[in-house]
Amino acid sequence: METVTATFSIPNWIEDGLKNLTYERYGGVIRDSKTKSIVAMLRETTPNLRQTGTILFQFGSVASVLNLGVSVIGFAIVIKRLGEIEQQVKKVQKHTKELNLKLDLAVYSNFHAALGLARDGFTMNKPENRVNMTNLAINRFLEAQYIYAGYFEKALEENIQVADEYLKSLFLSYVARVRCYLELEETHTGLLCLQEGAEFLYEKVCRYVYNMLPFLEEEERNYLYKKYLNLFPPSIITPPSVSVNIADVITIAAAFTPLVPMLGSLEKNYDQESKMQFPQALEKIEIIIETNNRFESYQIEIKAISQIGISFHEWLQLKSSTETQPEDAELMYIIPSQAL
């Protein structure tokens, strides 16, 4: 059985490894850059931690709608993040007529109601009441996933400035569903949901990135390629005016063969004015990539719970056995006895 050690101070060997690139941060975990084995998991000490003052910022993290660990992002946090997204959608769509605002508000209202059901359900004493309310919430989360996926596809075609907000909402709908399974101690089902979501959402993230490329300058595309070399095929920095056919993509990036059918051809012509109208394109892309990385790393956390042999609620109570939490502590480092 694996064991873990929790500490509020980053061990010197991890900090040195991050600096010399032996280790890398991927979402909410620190892993070996070559073998990808996990040497530490990260957990915020407060759900609303800002990035700029943490070691995350030092090693290249950007903002995200998700927390580092699924154990941190509870229903109250999802409700808060959803409200922020809803306000952004309203702000963008106030100046457009492409999408139906009334429909958008309705689906956000339903999502909020489902989160309320889930949150209140787990405060009930009778197990059957908890299960019944949770199942109702899960059904609504599934409905939200379907609707947000459709909105995302439509936004890619008609109003890409709001596409990332629908994609963030899609991530949150999966996280809310996973959290329900974990609260019920259905860890295996929660892991299956994460695996299903990771595959589905990665395809959406790739499509979003490819559709955003025309809004980037050449140096921004090069920066994107260098920073996320292992996540996307080299064709990501191909200028929009150059056609990328399927054969080229297969030759350049065989590892991404499952994505080839969706890539198609990048033959759109975008002028400088288009770029000027979307100055935050690179920032939006990085936020979505970071969100995807955090979602994928949630699987590591759930697998660790199973390997250690404890319940999810015991995992939530995990503390350092050798130190009290300092007032200025921002992260807890959870270090397995052996790399995962």
N, C-alpha and C positions, 0 to 999 in steps of 0.2 A: 504494500500500500504506500502511495506517495504521501509525503507530508509537505507543509509549507511553513515559511517563516514570514511574519509581517513586520515591517519596519517603516518608520517615517523619514529616515535618512537614506539617501541613495548610497548604496555600497560603493566604495572606491573602484572596485573592479568593474562594476557596471558603468560608472561614469567615465572611467578611462576607456572602456570598450566602445562606448558611444562616440567619444572624441576621436579615437583612432579608426573608427568605422568597422571594428570587429563585430559590434552589435549595431542594430538599427531599431528604431521605434516603428511599429506597424500598428496603427490604431491604438488600442489599449494594452499592447504587450511590447516587451523588448525581446528581440530574438537575435540569434546568430545570423550574420549577414549572408553566410554561405549555406549553412545547413538548414536554416529557418527554424531550428529548434528554439523553444521558448525558455528564456532564463528568468523572466520576471513578468508579472502582471501589474498594471497600474490601476489605482482606484482613487478618485478625488475624495478629499475629506469633506467637501461640501459640494452638492450637486450643481451650484451656480458658479463654480470656480471660473475665473477669467484666465485666459491663456498667458497673457503677457508677463506675469510675474513668476511663471513656473519654469521648470526644466524643460517642459514641453516646448515652450517658445525658444529656448536655447537650442534645441535640436530639431527645429523646423516645423513645429506644429502650427496649424491654422485653426480657425474657429470651426465648429461643427454643431449641428442640431442635436447630435447624440453625445452622451457622456462616454468616458473611457470604458466603463464597465456596465454590463447589464444590471448588476447589483445596485448601481447608483441611480439609474434612471427609472424612478417609480412613476406611478400614475399622475401624481401631482406635478412632476416635472414635465411629463408628456403634455399635460393640459396647458401648462405655461408656454411650452415651445410651440404648441399648436396655435395658441392665441397670437403669438408673435408672427407666425407664418400667415395666419388669416389677415392680419393687419397689412402685411407686405402685399398680399394678393389684392386687397382692396386698393392700396395705393397705386399699384401698377395698372390695374384694370379701370381705375377712375379716368384714365386718359385713353382707353381703348374701347373698341366695340366688338372685337373679334369673338370674345367668349361670353357666356351667359352668367352674369354676376349672381343672379337670384339662385341659380342652380348651385353655384359654388358655395354660397352661404348656407344653403340647405345641407349639403354634405358635411360641411364643417360642424354644423349644429348637431348632426347625427353622430359624428365622431366624438364630439364633446359629451353627448349624452351617454355614449357607450363607455367612455372613460369614467364617467360618474358612476355608472352601474358597477363597473369593475372595482373601483375604489371603495364604494359603499358595501359591495358584496363581501369583501374580505374583512369587514368589521363585524359581520353577523356571527352569532354564537352557534347557530345550528348548521352543521355541515351541509345538509341538503339545500339550505337557502344559499349558502356560499356557492355551491356548485351550480345551482339553477341560474343565479344572477351572472355568474362568470360565463356560462354557456351563452346566455343572451348577449353579453358583451362581445364574446369571441365572434359570434355570427355577424354582429355589426362591424367588427373590425375587418372581417373577410369582405363584407360589402364595400367598406371604405377602400380596401385595397383594389378592388375591381374598378371602382369609380375613379380613384386617383390615377390609376394606370391609364385609363381612357383620357382623362384630362391632360396627362403628361404627353401622350401621343399627339393630341390636338394642339397643344401649346408648341410642340416642336415645329409644327407646320405654320401656325398662325401668329403666335405671340411668344417667341422664345424667351423673352425677358421674364416671364412668369413660370417657365418650365421647371426651373430649379426648385421653386416653392412647392410645386406639386410632387416633385421627386422626393423632397424632404418629408412631405406629408405621407408619402408611400412608405418611406423608411419608418416613420413613427407608427404607422398602422401595424407593421410587422412587429416592432418592438413591443407595442401594447399587447399584442396577441401572445408573444413569447412570455412576457411578464406574467400573464394570466396562468399559463401552463406551469411556470416556475412557482408561483404562489400556491398552486395546488399540489406542488411537489411532483409534477409530471415532467421530470427533468429530461427524459428521453424524448418525449413529444416536443418539448421546447427546443431541443437540439435539432430535431427533424425540421421544425419550422424555420430555424435559423439557416439550416442548410438549403432548404427550398428557397427561402428569401434571398440568400446570398447569390445563388445562381440566377434568379429572376432579376434581381436588382443590378447585378454586375452588367447584364446586357443593357439595361436602361442607362446606366452610368456611361457605358461606352458610347451609346448612341447620342447621349447628351454632349459628351466631349467632342465627338466628331462634328456635330452640328454647330458647336461653338467655335471650332477652329477658324472659320473665316473671319471672325471678329478679333483675332489676335494678330499682332505684328510678328514678323519673322523671328525676332529675338525672343519674344514670348513663347512661341512654339518650340524654339530650341531649349529654352529654360524648362518648359513642361516635359519635354522628352528626356532631358538629362536627369531631372529630379524623379520622374516616375518611369524610369527605364524598364523596370521589371513588371510594370502593370499594364502597359499598352504596347502595341506593335510600333516599330519605327515609323510607319506611315503616318503617325500622328502629327509629324512636323512637315508633311508634304504641303506645299503651298496650295491654296484652294483652286487656283487656276489650272493645276495639273491633275489630270484624270488618274485615279488609282483603280486599276481593275483587279479582279479577283485573283488572277494568276500572279500578279506582282505581290499581293499581300501574302499569298501562300509561300512564295519564295522567300520573302523577307522575314516573315514571322510564323513559322509552322506551328508554334505553340498556341497560336491564337486561331487555329483552323475552325473551331466551333463558332467563331464570331464572323467568319468570312461572308456568309450569306447576308448578314445584316449590313455589312459595310457598303456594298454596292459601289457607286462611283461618286467622287467629289468633284463635280463639274460646275458648281455654282460660281457666278461672278459677283464679287462683293467689292464695292468701291470704298475709298477712304472715308467717305461720309458715314457709311455703315459702322465702321470701327469707332468713329468719333461719337456715335449715338449710343455706344455700349462700352464705355471706358472700364467697367468693372468685370469684364468678361473673364479675365484670368483669375481674379479673386473668386468669382462664382464657381469656376471649374475646380479650383483647389479645395474649396469648401465641400463640394460634392464628393471629390475623391477621398478627402479625409473622413467624411461621413461613411462612405462605403468601407474604408479600411477599418473603422471602429466597429461597424456592424459585423464584418467578417471575423474580427478578433473576439467577438462575443462567444463564438463557438469554442475558442480555447478555454474561456472561463468556465463554460458549462461542462466541458470535458474534464477540466481539473476537479470540479465538484464531484463528478462521478468517480474519478480515480482516487481521490482522497477518501471517499466513502462517507461524506457528510450530507446533510440535507441543505436545501437552498437557504432556509432560515438560519441554520447554523453558520453558513457561509456569510450571511449578512452581518452576523455578530462577530466576525473574525477581527481580532485585535492583536497588537503586539504584546508578547508576554514579558518583554524585558524593558519596555519604556512606555511612559505616558505620552499622549499626543501633545506636542508643543503647540502653543497658541498660533504660531505662524506656519504650521505644517499645512501644505496644500495637497500633497499626495501621500498615499500609502503604497509601499512597494511590497508585493506578495511574491516571495521567491520560493519556487519548488525545490525540494531536496535533490531532484535530478531534473535536467532539462526535459521539457515536454515535447 
